[in-house]
């Protein structure tokens, strides 16, 4: 049994930006969102190039005499091929006009076979699938903060407000090493599909998106999502493509392709390396000429892209190498500054020789590069600590701030002083005459519940016995109370 797609789409500038650099494309077979970036370096051009190549790939399957819809892996071959062609053209454009260096675009979309989606994704635009009221992401962000979430360094909630949440690791920008993710998704009747730019998913949380996707009509879904993106600040362009899997409908299957966003007005300039040639291309002429929604210049035969290039153009292509090197240097420099900014917010308590110390950065290392340094050394000796405390410090205690580090050090100091008191008392001749106290010790977690030590603790009068445990204030590091057996 095959299905059809009932589709709605929307793209706008938002409340802050001066122009729309997002583009989108929808047809009975294709759903695509591309979020251009680069500002003055033509992010709108990059997203337009991506949508242009999708439209060309989709055009082969439109009309009564067209081939049957691709199935399974063939969908991925066609859509990923269109993405690769778009990436090649971005490289050509930068080589032709160096002022375009820095432009790029995300790509998030799918080809529809009638029963499956062939999803292709690169960047941080997202694809969602809602089934029987439950939503899941079909894509995984190629962003710096997502890599931190994957490594367990930050939470999704922290990622939403991270200062470098816009830093992307993979986009379409003419670089051959940026390969998109692909997957096949089986569909069921009633499923809803959402592709969007981060003007929506960067401002509206997944729980709210899922709630709106459950709304009765697709028009209401688009309206509610757009309204919430505005309520979140509307700080970026907003592009939404939403579709519902319905029973096969010839009218829906015959609907015309539709382009939204920057690609409706942005023209791709004819550039020297892959300039369109004057050839007859009957399939480029639409039956409803004058009502075409594809606003691109005519295209050369696909084979002409691989025709020999004259020597003058070949010499021009050599200028691409300095551009590539500069782009890679910019990416590396941005990564270094981004990493440094992140490490400046990280702290942990560890050892410096035989002393407890506070470090800024990460205890991990990158090859021979240390990612942390001592910011404060204490007078606490690791040999004075209880065994458990000593093990924790030797493994490094991660904390969220300098204040938390000081609280942890205070807790370690209390444990060291208690152990020193126990050892000093045990060394005196009267130690054996002390009656063990079975008085429950306070819990280090600060819950207030009695927590008797597994080993009787000598009732030792000492200055430390009156010191409150820092963990009792709700401190994030939970170190247990100290008993004589711990020392």
SEKELO-161524 format. One record per residue (C-alpha): x, y, z; chain; residue in one letter. Coordinates in pm, 1 decimal, padded with zeros to 6 digits. Layout:
<pts>
       xx       yy       zz chain res
        X        Y        Z     A   A
...
</pts>
This chain:
<pts>
       xx       yy       zz chain res
  00000.0  00000.0  00000.0     A   X
  00135.3  00340.1 -00097.4     A   X
  00058.0  00678.9  00056.8     A   X
  00061.0  01044.8 -00039.2     A   X
  00188.0  01353.3  00142.6     A   X
 -00030.2  01648.1  00241.2     A   X
  00221.3  01932.3  00275.1     A   X
  00235.6  02286.5  00419.5     A   X
  00539.1  02516.2  00410.3     A   X
  00638.8  02859.3  00537.9     A   X
  00953.3  03074.3  00532.1     A   X
  01006.9  03424.5  00669.0     A   X
  01274.6  03671.0  00779.1     A   X
  01182.1  03660.4  01148.2     A   X
  01175.2  03962.2  01380.3     A   X
  01542.4  04064.3  01377.3     A   X
  01723.6  03974.9  01053.0     A   X
  01731.6  04208.7  00752.9     A   X
  01692.5  03939.5  00489.2     A   X
  01594.1  03576.2  00456.7     A   X
  01884.2  03335.9  00396.5     A   X
  01669.4  03022.1  00437.5     A   X
  01533.3  02835.6  00136.3     A   X
  01296.7  02541.4  00103.0     A   X
  01152.0  02309.3 -00157.6     A   X
  00838.7  02093.8 -00147.0     A   X
  00681.1  01861.1 -00401.3     A   X
  00490.5  01531.2 -00389.6     A   X
  00834.6  01362.1 -00379.7     A   X
  01068.2  01604.2 -00197.3     A   X
  01071.1  01796.4  00133.7     A   X
  01377.8  02016.0  00191.2     A   X
  01495.8  02298.9  00420.5     A   X
  01830.2  02476.8  00369.1     A   X
  01953.4  02740.7  00616.2     A   X
  02213.0  02963.3  00448.6     A   X
  02491.5  03127.0  00645.0     A   X
  02767.7  03372.8  00575.4     A   X
  02588.1  03707.4  00598.9     A   X
  02753.5  03937.8  00347.6     A   X
  02922.8  03628.3  00203.5     A   X
  02591.1  03520.9  00050.2     A   X
  02423.5  03264.8  00273.4     A   X
  02107.7  03319.0  00068.3     A   X
  02303.2  03221.1 -00243.7     A   X
  02429.7  02900.8 -00077.0     A   X
  02080.0  02786.9  00025.8     A   X
  01950.0  02876.1 -00320.2     A   X
  02217.6  02661.2 -00485.1     A   X
  02116.4  02366.7 -00263.8     A   X
  01745.9  02403.1 -00346.2     A   X
  01823.5  02451.1 -00715.3     A   X
  01995.9  02114.6 -00739.2     A   X
  01713.6  01942.2 -00550.2     A   X
  01462.3  02093.8 -00795.1     A   X
  01666.2  01965.5 -01091.5     A   X
  01687.6  01614.7 -00942.8     A   X
  01314.4  01612.8 -00865.4     A   X
  01217.2  01738.7 -01211.1     A   X
  01310.1  01404.6 -01368.2     A   X
  01024.3  01233.7 -01182.2     A   X
  00750.3  01487.5 -01259.1     A   X
  00495.8  01432.4 -01534.9     A   X
  00312.1  01135.3 -01682.2     A   X
  00607.9  01009.6 -01888.0     A   X
  00856.8  01027.2 -01600.2     A   X
  01022.6  00718.7 -01446.3     A   X
  00858.9  00555.6 -01148.1     A   X
  00949.0  00688.3 -00806.3     A   X
  01283.5  00568.5 -00669.7     A   X
  01268.1  00324.1 -00380.8     A   X
  01493.0  00252.0 -00082.1     A   X
  01862.8  00325.0 -00125.5     A   X
  01801.8  00469.8 -00471.8     A   X
  01632.6  00768.4 -00305.2     A   X
  01946.7  00834.7 -00102.1     A   X
  02161.3  00807.5 -00414.1     A   X
  01951.6  01070.1 -00594.0     A   X
  01911.4  01317.4 -00307.1     A   X
  02267.3  01283.0 -00174.5     A   X
  02386.8  01322.2 -00533.5     A   X
  02198.6  01651.5 -00561.8     A   X
  02360.8  01766.8 -00237.8     A   X
  02706.0  01671.1 -00368.3     A   X
  02641.2  01863.2 -00691.2     A   X
  02536.6  02167.0 -00486.4     A   X
  02855.3  02141.7 -00281.8     A   X
  03063.3  02128.3 -00600.6     A   X
  02891.7  02438.4 -00734.2     A   X
  02958.5  02625.8 -00409.3     A   X
  03329.0  02546.3 -00451.8     A   X
  03312.7  02671.6 -00813.1     A   X
  03143.2  02995.4 -00707.1     A   X
  03405.8  03068.1 -00441.5     A   X
  03686.0  02998.3 -00691.6     A   X
  03517.1  03234.0 -00940.3     A   X
  03446.8  03512.3 -00685.7     A   X
  03661.2  03516.5 -00370.3     A   X
  03418.0  03756.4 -00198.4     A   X
  03182.7  03458.8 -00159.4     A   X
  03429.9  03274.4  00062.3     A   X
  03264.5  03184.3  00391.4     A   X
  02918.0  03115.6  00256.3     A   X
  02755.8  02784.8  00336.5     A   X
  02423.6  02619.3  00407.5     A   X
  02268.6  02343.2  00611.5     A   X
  02057.9  02083.2  00432.9     A   X
  01778.1  01880.1  00586.5     A   X
  01526.7  01696.5  00374.7     A   X
  01398.6  01375.8  00228.3     A   X
  01275.4  01202.5 -00083.0     A   X
  00938.9  01020.7 -00056.4     A   X
  00880.7  00686.8 -00229.5     A   X
  00518.5  00635.5 -00127.2     A   X
  00606.4  00424.2  00176.8     A   X
  00946.1  00550.6  00293.7     A   X
  01157.2  00861.8  00337.8     A   X
  01518.2  00876.9  00220.6     A   X
  01655.8  01139.0  00464.2     A   X
  01971.2  01342.2  00391.2     A   X
  02103.0  01583.5  00654.6     A   X
  02401.7  01807.2  00727.0     A   X
  02420.8  02096.9  00974.2     A   X
  02177.0  02187.3  01251.5     A   X
  01845.4  02215.1  01069.0     A   X
  01627.3  01931.5  01197.0     A   X
  01385.1  01661.3  01090.0     A   X
  01115.4  01526.6  01325.5     A   X
  00869.0  01235.9  01298.2     A   X
  00544.9  01232.2  01498.3     A   X
  00376.8  00890.9  01525.5     A   X
  00069.2  00818.5  01739.9     A   X
  00126.0  01134.2  01943.2     A   X
  00494.4  01067.1  02016.3     A   X
  00770.1  01263.4  01846.0     A   X
  01132.8  01173.0  01778.1     A   X
  01416.4  01341.4  01592.7     A   X
  01523.1  01183.9  01266.9     A   X
  01844.0  01391.3  01254.2     A   X
  02147.1  01457.5  01472.9     A   X
  02289.0  01810.5  01486.0     A   X
  02638.7  01860.4  01344.1     A   X
  02718.4  02132.2  01597.5     A   X
  02978.2  02200.8  01865.2     A   X
  02726.7  02191.0  02151.7     A   X
  02580.1  01860.5  02025.7     A   X
  02929.1  01708.5  02040.2     A   X
  02955.1  01826.5  02402.2     A   X
  02617.4  01667.6  02480.0     A   X
  02729.3  01342.4  02314.4     A   X
  03041.1  01338.5  02535.6     A   X
  02835.0  01401.4  02849.3     A   X
  03001.0  01737.3  02916.0     A   X
  02682.4  01946.2  02908.9     A   X
  02308.1  01883.9  02918.6     A   X
  02060.1  01970.0  02640.5     A   X
  01930.0  02248.9  02865.8     A   X
  02280.6  02395.3  02894.9     A   X
  02329.5  02359.6  02519.4     A   X
  02023.1  02575.9  02455.6     A   X
  02195.7  02876.5  02618.2     A   X
  02559.3  02791.0  02537.6     A   X
  02749.6  03092.2  02394.1     A   X
  02878.6  02876.7  02105.2     A   X
  02553.9  02698.3  02019.9     A   X
  02567.7  02839.9  01664.8     A   X
  02909.1  02687.6  01586.9     A   X
  02864.0  02414.0  01324.3     A   X
  03106.1  02130.7  01253.6     A   X
  02962.3  02024.7  00914.3     A   X
  02781.5  02225.8  00645.7     A   X
  02771.0  02250.9  00267.7     A   X
  03042.6  02504.8  00190.7     A   X
  03236.2  02356.1 -00099.1     A   X
  03459.9  02137.9  00118.8     A   X
  03466.0  01773.7  00003.3     A   X
  03512.6  01624.4  00351.9     A   X
  03171.0  01746.1  00471.0     A   X
  02958.1  01438.8  00395.4     A   X
  02589.5  01439.0  00500.3     A   X
  02415.6  01173.4  00710.4     A   X
  02163.2  00947.8  00534.7     A   X
  01894.9  00705.0  00648.7     A   X
  01577.8  00527.7  00535.3     A   X
  01263.4  00584.3  00745.3     A   X
  00954.8  00362.9  00708.7     A   X
  00626.1  00554.0  00723.3     A   X
  00277.1  00471.3  00846.5     A   X
 -00060.0  00624.3  00773.1     A   X
 -00113.9  00928.9  00997.3     A   X
  00256.6  01003.4  01055.2     A   X
  00352.1  01369.7  01057.5     A   X
  00688.9  01496.1  00935.1     A   X
  00857.0  01827.9  01018.4     A   X
  01171.6  01976.8  00866.3     A   X
  01278.8  02317.0  01000.1     A   X
  01566.9  02561.2  01030.0     A   X
  01707.8  02655.0  01370.7     A   X
  01497.1  02971.5  01361.5     A   X
  01232.5  02734.7  01498.6     A   X
  01411.0  02450.4  01679.7     A   X
  01672.9  02688.0  01824.8     A   X
  01401.5  02894.5  01996.0     A   X
  01123.8  02642.6  02067.6     A   X
  01187.9  02327.5  02270.9     A   X
  01104.8  01978.9  02143.3     A   X
  00822.7  01930.1  02393.5     A   X
  00638.9  02236.1  02259.5     A   X
  00707.2  02137.0  01898.1     A   X
  00557.2  01792.5  01966.7     A   X
  00250.9  01950.6  02126.6     A   X
  00189.7  02169.3  01821.8     A   X
  00252.2  01882.7  01576.3     A   X
 -00041.2  01706.2  01744.5     A   X
 -00271.7  01996.8  01653.1     A   X
 -00571.7  01904.4  01437.3     A   X
 -00484.1  02076.5  01108.0     A   X
 -00151.4  02133.7  00932.7     A   X
 -00230.9  02503.3  00883.4     A   X
 -00271.2  02541.9  01259.3     A   X
  00055.9  02352.8  01314.5     A   X
  00245.1  02604.1  01099.5     A   X
  00074.1  02902.4  01264.6     A   X
  00141.4  02780.8  01619.6     A   X
  00506.2  02694.9  01550.4     A   X
  00567.7  03033.8  01387.1     A   X
  00396.1  03217.0  01673.6     A   X
  00611.5  03039.1  01931.6     A   X
  00928.7  03114.4  01732.6     A   X
  00829.2  03481.9  01745.1     A   X
  00759.4  03454.2  02117.8     A   X
  01110.6  03311.8  02161.0     A   X
  01255.7  03628.5  02009.7     A   X
  01234.4  03558.4  01636.6     A   X
  01608.7  03616.5  01619.9     A   X
  01664.6  03408.8  01305.2     A   X
  01493.2  03326.8  00978.1     A   X
  01211.1  03075.7  01028.9     A   X
  01149.2  02800.9  00774.5     A   X
  00899.9  02520.2  00830.8     A   X
  00796.0  02226.4  00610.7     A   X
  00531.5  01999.8  00763.2     A   X
  00362.2  01700.9  00598.4     A   X
  00111.0  01434.1  00693.4     A   X
  00108.1  01080.0  00552.2     A   X
 -00239.3  01025.3  00405.6     A   X
 -00405.6  00765.5  00187.2     A   X
 -00298.0  00771.4 -00178.0     A   X
 -00444.7  01079.0 -00347.5     A   X
 -00384.6  01144.2 -00722.0     A   X
 -00454.0  01515.4 -00673.8     A   X
 -00181.2  01548.0 -00409.8     A   X
  00058.2  01339.7 -00618.7     A   X
  00003.9  01575.1 -00914.1     A   X
  00056.6  01898.6 -00718.3     A   X
  00323.1  02136.6 -00849.5     A   X
  00662.5  02181.3 -00681.0     A   X
  00693.3  02490.6 -00466.5     A   X
  00999.0  02690.9 -00361.7     A   X
  01003.3  02911.5 -00050.3     A   X
  01242.6  03156.2  00111.5     A   X
  01550.0  03314.1 -00045.3     A   X
  01547.2  03085.1 -00348.9     A   X
  01224.7  03246.4 -00477.2     A   X
  01415.0  03565.9 -00563.7     A   X
  01789.0  03493.2 -00546.5     A   X
  01953.0  03417.3 -00879.2     A   X
  02263.8  03202.6 -00909.9     A   X
  02516.9  03399.0 -01118.2     A   X
  02667.6  03241.2 -01425.9     A   X
  03022.7  03161.0 -01321.1     A   X
  03316.6  03074.6 -01538.7     A   X
  03387.9  02718.3 -01430.1     A   X
  03035.4  02581.6 -01468.3     A   X
  02859.2  02857.4 -01667.3     A   X
  02536.5  02737.2 -01832.9     A   X
  02581.6  02662.3 -02202.5     A   X
  02333.9  02744.1 -02476.7     A   X
  02174.5  02406.0 -02542.5     A   X
  01823.0  02282.7 -02603.3     A   X
  01676.6  02112.6 -02298.3     A   X
  01312.6  02024.7 -02364.1     A   X
  01249.3  01891.9 -02014.9     A   X
  01328.0  02233.8 -01871.6     A   X
  01014.9  02377.9 -02036.9     A   X
  00715.3  02336.2 -01811.3     A   X
  00367.0  02277.4 -01945.9     A   X
  00235.4  02569.0 -01744.4     A   X
  00502.2  02816.7 -01853.4     A   X
  00439.7  03149.5 -01688.5     A   X
  00326.1  02983.4 -01365.2     A   X
  00655.4  02812.3 -01286.7     A   X
  00759.1  02831.8 -00924.4     A   X
  01123.3  02748.0 -01004.8     A   X
  01295.2  03082.9 -01059.4     A   X
  01635.9  02965.7 -01186.0     A   X
  01813.0  03034.5 -01512.6     A   X
  01820.0  02758.4 -01770.9     A   X
  02062.9  02472.1 -01707.5     A   X
  02311.7  02297.8 -01933.0     A   X
  02298.1  01926.1 -01989.3     A   X
  02429.8  01742.0 -01681.7     A   X
  02709.9  01592.4 -01892.0     A   X
  02836.7  01940.5 -01977.9     A   X
  02946.0  01987.4 -01615.4     A   X
  03222.1  01735.1 -01684.3     A   X
  03325.9  01870.1 -02025.0     A   X
  03695.9  01966.3 -02061.2     A   X
  03782.8  02310.6 -01922.1     A   X
  04009.9  02533.8 -02130.3     A   X
  04359.6  02608.8 -02002.8     A   X
  04274.9  02963.5 -01897.6     A   X
  03994.4  02840.2 -01671.4     A   X
  04218.9  02558.2 -01546.4     A   X
  04474.1  02817.9 -01429.8     A   X
  04198.3  03008.1 -01253.3     A   X
  04102.4  02691.3 -01064.9     A   X
  04451.3  02685.7 -00913.4     A   X
  04350.0  02991.7 -00713.7     A   X
  04116.4  02761.3 -00522.6     A   X
  04399.6  02614.2 -00317.1     A   X
  04489.3  02937.2 -00130.2     A   X
  04119.0  02988.0 -00065.7     A   X
  04084.5  02635.9  00072.7     A   X
  04390.5  02680.0  00294.8     A   X
  04260.6  03012.0  00430.2     A   X
  03918.2  02859.1  00495.7     A   X
  04072.1  02566.5  00684.7     A   X
  04287.4  02807.2  00886.1     A   X
  03975.7  03005.9  00975.0     A   X
  03794.8  02689.7  01085.5     A   X
  04092.0  02577.2  01298.8     A   X
  04126.9  02924.2  01452.8     A   X
  03755.8  02936.3  01531.5     A   X
  03776.3  02591.0  01687.2     A   X
  04070.2  02693.8  01904.6     A   X
  03896.0  03005.4  02034.3     A   X
  03572.2  02815.3  02087.0     A   X
  03753.6  02540.0  02279.0     A   X
  03941.2  02793.7  02490.8     A   X
  03619.6  02977.0  02577.4     A   X
  03459.3  02647.1  02681.3     A   X
  03759.1  02535.0  02889.5     A   X
  03757.8  02869.1  03075.6     A   X
  03418.6  02772.0  03220.4     A   X
  03531.0  02428.7  03344.2     A   X
  03684.8  02351.7  03685.9     A   X
  03788.4  02045.2  03882.3     A   X
  03962.6  01958.6  04210.2     A   X
  04269.8  01737.8  04179.4     A   X
  04623.6  01694.4  04309.3     A   X
  04933.3  01905.4  04257.3     A   X
  05215.2  01690.9  04392.5     A   X
  05101.6  01589.9  04741.8     A   X
  04860.3  01882.8  04778.9     A   X
  04497.2  01936.9  04685.1     A   X
  04457.0  02199.2  04410.9     A   X
  04186.5  02367.1  04202.4     A   X
  04227.8  02347.1  03824.4     A   X
  04066.3  02543.0  03544.5     A   X
  03995.1  02348.0  03224.0     A   X
  03954.4  01977.3  03155.5     A   X
  04161.8  01696.9  03310.3     A   X
  04176.5  01534.6  02967.6     A   X
  04463.8  01599.4  02728.6     A   X
  04488.0  01628.0  02352.7     A   X
  04802.4  01441.7  02240.1     A   X
  05077.4  01630.2  02425.1     A   X
  04860.1  01936.3  02494.5     A   X
  04730.1  01978.5  02851.3     A   X
  04383.5  02129.4  02865.0     A   X
  04400.2  02262.1  03222.2     A   X
  04616.6  02457.5  03465.2     A   X
  04633.6  02512.1  03841.7     A   X
  04452.4  02825.3  03957.6     A   X
  04477.3  02767.2  04332.6     A   X
  04690.3  02537.4  04550.1     A   X
  04577.7  02450.2  04904.3     A   X
  04763.7  02340.6  05218.7     A   X
  04564.8  02015.9  05233.6     A   X
  04790.1  01710.5  05200.1     A   X
  04643.7  01413.7  05017.3     A   X
  04799.7  01182.3  05280.8     A   X
  04579.9  01348.7  05546.3     A   X
  04257.9  01274.2  05360.6     A   X
  04024.2  00981.1  05434.2     A   X
  04079.4  00693.9  05191.0     A   X
  03761.0  00756.8  04992.7     A   X
  03831.3  01132.3  04967.7     A   X
  04186.4  01058.2  04853.4     A   X
  04061.0  00828.5  04576.7     A   X
  03808.2  01087.1  04458.6     A   X
  04069.4  01363.1  04439.7     A   X
  04319.7  01142.2  04257.4     A   X
  04051.0  01073.9  03993.4     A   X
  03968.3  01448.5  03973.8     A   X
  03639.4  01588.2  04106.3     A   X
  03460.8  01787.1  03833.9     A   X
  03265.9  02091.8  03953.6     A   X
  03056.8  02352.1  03774.6     A   X
  03216.0  02674.2  03904.0     A   X
  03496.3  02824.0  04113.4     A   X
  03249.6  02866.4  04400.1     A   X
  03165.4  02497.8  04385.6     A   X
  03538.6  02416.1  04378.1     A   X
  03592.3  02616.7  04699.6     A   X
  03300.0  02434.4  04863.4     A   X
  03451.8  02099.5  04765.7     A   X
  03792.0  02202.3  04902.7     A   X
  03626.8  02305.8  05230.1     A   X
  03465.2  01962.6  05254.1     A   X
  03798.3  01791.9  05186.6     A   X
  03964.0  02009.3  05452.2     A   X
  03702.3  01904.8  05708.2     A   X
  03765.5  01538.5  05628.9     A   X
  04143.9  01584.7  05656.9     A   X
  04112.7  01762.0  05993.8     A   X
  03883.3  01489.5  06128.0     A   X
  04128.6  01218.6  06019.1     A   X
  04423.9  01402.0  06173.3     A   X
  04228.8  01429.9  06500.4     A   X
  04147.7  01057.1  06492.6     A   X
  04510.4  00965.2  06424.4     A   X
  04647.2  01199.0  06693.2     A   X
  04405.4  01067.2  06954.9     A   X
  04480.6  00707.2  06862.5     A   X
  04850.8  00775.9  06916.1     A   X
  04799.2  00885.1  07281.6     A   X
  04808.9  00628.5  07573.5     A   X
  04455.2  00721.1  07676.1     A   X
  04310.4  00639.8  07334.6     A   X
  04210.5  00290.5  07446.6     A   X
  04006.5  00434.7  07740.5     A   X
  03777.4  00632.9  07515.9     A   X
  03428.2  00489.9  07498.0     A   X
  03305.2  00450.3  07139.6     A   X
  03012.2  00674.2  07055.9     A   X
  02736.6  00528.6  06851.3     A   X
  02588.1  00874.8  06792.2     A   X
  02466.6  00892.4  06433.9     A   X
  02678.4  01118.7  06212.1     A   X
  02518.4  01385.3  05995.9     A   X
  02472.0  01286.6  05632.6     A   X
  02708.4  01461.5  05390.8     A   X
  02422.3  01508.1  05150.6     A   X
  02259.0  01751.8  05388.7     A   X
  01930.0  01560.4  05405.0     A   X
  01925.4  01581.5  05786.3     A   X
  01844.4  01211.2  05825.7     A   X
  02051.5  01009.8  06078.4     A   X
  02327.1  00813.2  05910.0     A   X
  02519.5  00601.0  06161.1     A   X
  02873.3  00513.9  06057.8     A   X
  02950.5  00152.1  05983.8     A   X
  03246.4  00183.8  06225.7     A   X
  03199.7  00338.0  06577.3     A   X
  03348.8  00687.8  06581.8     A   X
  03549.5  00794.2  06888.0     A   X
  03393.4  01089.4  07067.6     A   X
  03686.8  01324.2  07012.2     A   X
  03653.8  01687.4  07113.7     A   X
  03820.7  01888.7  06840.8     A   X
  03769.2  02217.7  06659.4     A   X
  03647.1  02028.9  06353.7     A   X
  03356.4  01867.7  06534.4     A   X
  03167.8  02197.4  06521.2     A   X
  03235.5  02265.0  06154.1     A   X
  02933.9  02214.5  05925.3     A   X
  02990.1  02004.1  05614.3     A   X
  02975.8  02213.3  05297.0     A   X
  02766.6  01942.1  05134.1     A   X
  02492.4  02020.9  05380.0     A   X
  02420.5  02340.2  05180.3     A   X
  02315.4  02142.9  04875.7     A   X
  02663.5  02133.3  04722.4     A   X
  02685.4  01923.4  04405.4     A   X
  02973.9  01696.2  04523.2     A   X
  02840.1  01437.2  04768.0     A   X
  03122.9  01318.0  04996.4     A   X
  03018.1  01085.1  05282.3     A   X
  03071.6  01152.9  05652.2     A   X
  03408.2  01046.9  05793.1     A   X
  03443.6  00763.6  06043.2     A   X
  03751.0  00634.5  06221.5     A   X
  03769.0  00337.9  05984.9     A   X
  03802.5  00575.8  05688.1     A   X
  04129.8  00717.5  05820.7     A   X
</pts>
